[in-house]
């Protein structure tokens, strides 16, 4: 297709979406009315979310969309004979009988379908991270508000009861004063990582130019496609925007914090012999008023931390001692460690420690708080149900788009500090980096035409 024809079709599609929006936005669902959903992005995560969403009462997947033919065929078979199938998400958004969309595309394709869906009068459940960059995230928030849409980010820990209990424990003061937390995401991909691949032709039926969308044009390479795209800056942000963002969101919920005032980072691509770009080891320090957050991501070791309760399940643990993912909140009364499958409290001893402690009067009651542990399950089913409930009630969902945006900012700032090598000072109200023109360039990117829409 010639470039002029392509741009013309984009313009025509935008006009069609505007017309669709006027019709779709007028429909108000009753409490028991069927919610018709379109799936955009039919890979592993998209199908996982969709299957759970369809378990909610009166939910139907009326359309599916993917540019990879095997994924599209699988989704169509699952959705049923009445479901429509599309390779272009704009065709799906033109369907007037669709109430909401589930977007589980690669990260660089979250923003444009979300904004267009809002314009078309559809509610949106979009996987994390909210946008590929901070500018995209803000555009998504503005679109949701302008068109009065329910937009939920797939940060399912917001719907987890045990995270709500952790927030209660810390905010009530039971853990004492908390001025430091540590978050870690550890995997071991040593030595080959994602491997190396030569450029080639795309798989049959794949529109590679469409896949790249707003990202710069490069020849097809399988490592930039399904499963491993997150390790390239054009499409994702490595472990920081993949695993990290869930825990940044939980930290914000638990500590009731908004944005850091400064960010520093160090790391590199140290040990993996592959063709990826994002760091295989990175450490980020976030400074908040009266609070420090340390974040670590490793692709060279999967231990993360020790300290386990016998018989208890831990998120993605493989051995008997490792805790590859988690958050630790260090209070004056104890340490609380939490992941997707539960939490534990390790009390501090009543007696003080450190220089000068021996000369002080010591308490003798043993511990400053009780040892405690609780087990839990992944909360994705609760999270997608919360979205469907809000589609009907028009209430804000648990991980409303604004919440998702601010949590995604934390991840992006870590990557900006790493990529620039600078200490970032952040002006949260203006969403600007202070006095650093070089780092500020990473707040957005010049999207490739004709996808330079945000």
Secondary structure, 3 states (H helix, E strand, C coil): CCHHHHHHHHHHHHHHHHHHHHHHCCCCCCCCCCEEEEEECCCHHHHHHHHHHHCCCCEEEEEEECCCHHHHHHHHHHHCCCCEEECCHHHHHCCCCCCEEEECCCHHHCHHHHHHHHHCCCEEEECCCCCCCHHHHHHHHHHHHHCCCCEEECCHHHHCHHHHHHHHHHHCCCCCCEEEEEEEEECECCCCCCCCCCCCCCCCCCCHHHHHCCCCCCCCCHHHCCCCHHHCCCCCCHHHHHCHHHHHHHHHHHHCCCCCCEEEEEEECCCCCCCCCCCCEEEEEEEECCEEEEEEEECECCCCCCCCCCCCCCCCCCCCCCCCEEEEEEECCEEEEEECCEEEEEECECCCCCCCHHHCCCCCCCECCCCEEEECCCCHHHHHHHHHHHHHHCCCCCCEHHHHHHHHHHHHHHHHHHHHCCCEEEECCCCEECCCHHHHHHHCCCCCCCCCCC
